[in-house]
């Protein structure tokens, strides 16, 4: 099967010279209505803009269509009340969407950070239980974060070597600790200190 009609990949995102990203055509038959043509976009943008427009009480109609699957542009039709223009409605909807997406990103980043700290604390506890079995109580403090120095092994390599030696194993192939990322190690130390 030949894909001769398929556009080149760069054509899906790069605007040709002289083509605007968004154009507006006022409807000649219906008052306060018009069509926005958005180049190089698809259902993803069309659907979220339509949904946001429909949340506005001043918007009577909002819909979109993709004229052809191989033609990457969408048409967004908007009709508003007499005191609101289609352009103002779309701008307002895009601002609201931007705010929603920023809040979503902040919540996502906070949840990822929370999960990383949670996993680091669990990893630190697992590492501590294994490490504390073979060393005196006064040495059972959380490891200090040390920056790697050229020619000197990292903290996790030194700890693994010490554990292997204490267990009577050969330290030639040390096993890395569960907390190998410095930020996770530092956060796990912080979490351990607050328990």
C-alpha positions in Angstrom: 0.0 0.0 0.0 1.5 3.3 -1.0 1.3 6.4 1.1 1.7 8.8 -1.8 -1.0 11.2 -0.4 0.6 11.4 3.0 2.2 14.8 3.7 5.8 15.1 4.8 6.3 15.1 8.5 7.6 18.7 8.6 4.4 19.8 6.8 2.4 18.9 9.9 4.0 21.6 12.0 5.8 24.2 9.9 3.7 27.0 8.4 4.3 27.8 4.7 5.5 31.3 4.0 2.7 33.9 3.9 0.2 31.7 5.8 -1.2 32.9 9.2 -1.6 30.5 12.0 -5.2 31.7 12.7 -7.6 33.5 10.4 -11.1 34.7 11.1 -14.0 34.9 8.6 -17.2 36.7 9.8 -20.4 34.9 9.0 -22.5 36.9 6.5 -25.8 35.4 7.4 -25.8 35.0 11.2 -25.2 37.9 13.6 -22.2 37.6 16.0 -20.9 34.5 14.4 -17.8 33.5 12.5 -15.3 30.8 11.6 -11.7 30.6 12.8 -9.3 28.6 10.7 -6.4 27.3 12.6 -3.5 25.9 10.5 -1.4 22.9 11.5 -3.7 21.8 14.3 -6.0 18.8 14.7 -8.7 17.4 17.0 -6.6 17.9 20.1 -6.8 21.7 20.0 -10.2 21.8 18.3 -12.0 19.8 21.0 -10.5 21.5 24.1 -11.2 25.0 22.6 -14.8 23.9 21.8 -15.4 22.5 25.3 -14.0 25.7 26.9 -16.1 27.9 24.6 -19.3 26.0 25.7 -18.6 26.7 29.3 -19.2 30.4 28.6 -22.9 31.5 28.9 -22.4 34.2 26.3 -21.5 31.6 23.6 -24.6 30.2 21.9 -22.8 27.8 19.6 -19.3 26.4 19.4 -18.1 23.6 17.2 -15.1 22.5 15.1 -14.4 20.3 12.2 -11.3 19.1 10.4 -12.1 19.5 6.7 -9.9 16.6 5.6 -7.7 14.1 7.5 -4.7 14.9 5.3 -5.2 18.7 5.5 -3.9 19.7 9.0 -6.2 22.6 9.9 -9.3 23.0 11.9 -12.3 25.2 11.5 -13.9 26.5 14.7 -17.4 28.0 14.4 -18.5 30.3 17.1 -21.8 32.2 17.7 -22.1 34.6 20.7 -24.6 36.9 22.3 -25.0 40.5 21.1 -22.7 41.8 23.9 -19.8 39.4 23.1 -17.8 38.9 19.9 -16.6 35.6 18.6 -13.0 36.8 18.7 -13.4 37.9 22.4 -14.9 34.6 23.2 -12.1 32.6 21.7 -9.4 34.8 23.4 -11.2 34.4 26.7 -11.5 30.6 26.2 -7.8 30.4 25.4 -6.8 32.4 28.5 -9.0 30.1 30.6 -7.4 27.0 29.0 -4.0 28.4 29.6 -4.8 28.9 33.3 -6.3 25.4 33.6 -3.3 23.8 31.9 -0.8 25.7 34.2 -2.7 24.5 37.3 -2.7 20.9 35.9 1.1 21.2 35.3 1.7 22.5 38.8 -0.4 19.7 40.3 1.3 17.1 38.2 4.8 18.4 39.2 3.8 18.4 42.9 2.5 14.8 42.7 5.7 13.6 40.9 7.8 15.3 43.5 5.7 13.8 46.3 6.0 10.3 44.8 9.7 10.7 44.3 10.2 11.7 47.9 8.0 8.8 49.0 10.0 6.3 46.9 13.2 7.8 48.2 12.2 7.4 51.8 11.2 3.7 51.2 14.5 3.1 49.4 16.4 4.7 52.2 14.7 2.6 54.8 15.4 -0.5 52.8 19.0 0.6 52.4 19.3 1.5 56.1 18.0 -1.8 57.3 20.5 -3.7 55.2 23.4 -1.3 56.0 22.7 -1.1 59.8 23.0 -4.9 60.3 26.8 -4.9 60.1 28.0 -1.6 61.6 28.1 -0.1 65.0 25.2 2.1 66.2 27.2 5.3 66.2 27.9 4.9 62.4 24.3 4.2 61.6 23.6 7.8 60.7 22.2 8.7 57.2 25.0 9.1 54.7 26.2 12.6 53.9 25.9 13.8 50.3 29.3 14.1 48.8 30.1 15.5 45.4 32.0 13.1 43.2 35.7 13.8 43.0 37.8 12.7 40.0 39.6 9.4 40.8 37.5 8.8 44.0 34.6 6.5 44.1 31.1 7.9 44.7 29.3 7.6 48.1 27.2 4.6 47.0 30.2 2.7 45.7 32.1 3.3 49.0 29.0 2.2 51.0 28.6 -0.9 48.9 32.3 -1.7 49.2 32.1 -1.3 53.1 29.0 -3.6 53.2 30.6 -6.2 51.0 33.8 -6.2 53.1 31.8 -6.4 56.4 29.9 -9.4 55.0 33.1 -11.2 54.0 32.4 -10.7 50.2 34.8 -9.4 47.6 34.3 -5.7 47.0 35.5 -5.9 43.4 31.9 -5.6 42.0 30.0 -3.4 44.4 26.2 -3.4 44.0 24.8 0.2 43.8 22.6 1.3 46.6 18.9 1.8 46.0 19.3 5.6 46.2 21.7 6.4 43.5 20.4 9.7 42.4 21.9 12.5 44.6 18.6 14.4 44.8 16.7 11.3 45.9 19.4 10.5 48.4 19.2 14.0 49.8 15.4 14.0 50.0 15.4 10.6 51.7 17.8 11.9 54.3 15.5 14.8 55.0 12.5 12.5 55.3 14.3 10.2 57.6 15.2 13.1 59.9 11.5 14.2 60.2 10.1 10.8 61.3 
